[in-house]
Amino acid sequence: MADEFTVWFNGNGLVDVAIDEKYHGKVCGLLGNANDDPDDDFQKLTSNGLELVSDVNEFANSWVVPGSCP
């Protein structure tokens, strides 16, 4: 069975994530949607689904899990 995803960390703040091709364009979140188009990666999570935004803080904050950050 092939790896579904792989995470690399260099120990100095650099993280890289690779996902199996079968998931390209089928994921969303802080790492984008893996469709090789960086212009549509900032999709904010809303109660009505996903909404494309241009502000990085608005995008990132939409993915915060309530109660998970101090």
Order of alpha helices (4+ residues) and beta strands (2+ residues): beta-beta-beta-beta-alpha
